[in-house]
Amino acid sequence: MRLLILLAATLPAFAQIDLSGSWAARNYGDAVANRPGPGPLPVEYLGIPLNESARLRALSFSQSQLSMPDRVCLPYTPPYVMLGPFGLKIWNETEPNNGTTIAWKVGGWEDRAPLTIWMDGRPHPSKNAPHEIGGFTTGVWEDDVLTAYTTHIKAGFVRRNGVPISDQATMTLRFLRHGDLLTLSARIEDQAYLTEPLYLSRTFQTSAVAPIVSVGTPCISGNEGVQEGVVPHYLPGKNPFVEELPRRYHIPVDAALGGAETMYPEYRKKLKDRYTIPERCQRDCGGPGLYPLRPN
């Protein structure tokens, strides 16, 4: 009996899984946001439960905002771990005396801040505490799944085409490992901009041949053509890209503008009499001329 107690005290909990290593992105799901290159189209909100405030905010967004001198090196918010084109570098930090895991670290990239998942039971800060780009995250093991909860996120974007996220948002992120595959699922709640939770999933695979670094190359701010003090934007009703998704894929405008209804399979029944298959592939076809349609 004493031997069993001793072994239980010295061995890690059975449910805990080793997540450390390099994980290459496998873009099997949420392919719209994970497209290489420019990512989603400027007005492509299908499947996002935006409220009217979020939609107006997104429609005012111009990609040139990312070229403002004070935003060139501004990282994306924590949900971008589910949406960026990069892989993950994960490792744990241990307590030096007993070897228990204090925190899991998910390395950053050029435009994403590192994510620290505290495992030592510390509480979340006061709601009035400063919000950081990386937010504040605590984690617990639920069987063999690491569940992480993030608060204190700075306002930013949940998708590269300007879909906003507020500083009231929270994210519940689950890490589930199956052999050499790592599945991440996220539940994003934002009472300011979402009418329902937004669910995202992502798959990664171990990458021993090409190790992934824990940080990206340093971001060097430079002149990208936007003058200091200028905020590129579109006035209400003036976004020139509203018709781009309908022209490319025959998706109706009301579907392109998103909303909770567009998340569910039943929405296809509403579209079936208004949708026709495009004549030919207009994008991501693997050849030249992938982006021929732009507003005049």
Buried (B, 14 or more C-beta within 10 A) or exposed (E): EEEEEEEEEEEEEEEBBEBEBBBBBBBEBBEBBBBEEEBBBBBBBBBBBBBEEBBEBBBBBBEBBBBBBEBBEBBBBBBBBBBBBBBBBBBBBEEEEEEEBBBBBBBBBEBBBBBBBBBEEEEBEEEEEEBBBBBBBBBEBEEBBBBBBBBBBBBBBBBBBBBBBBBBBBBBBBBBBEEEBBBBBBBBEBEBBBBBBBBBEBBBBBBEEEEBEBEBEEEEEEEEEBEEEEEBBBEEEEBEBBBBBBEBBBBBEBBBBBBBBBBEEEBEEBBEEEBEEEEEEBBEEEEEEEEEEEEE
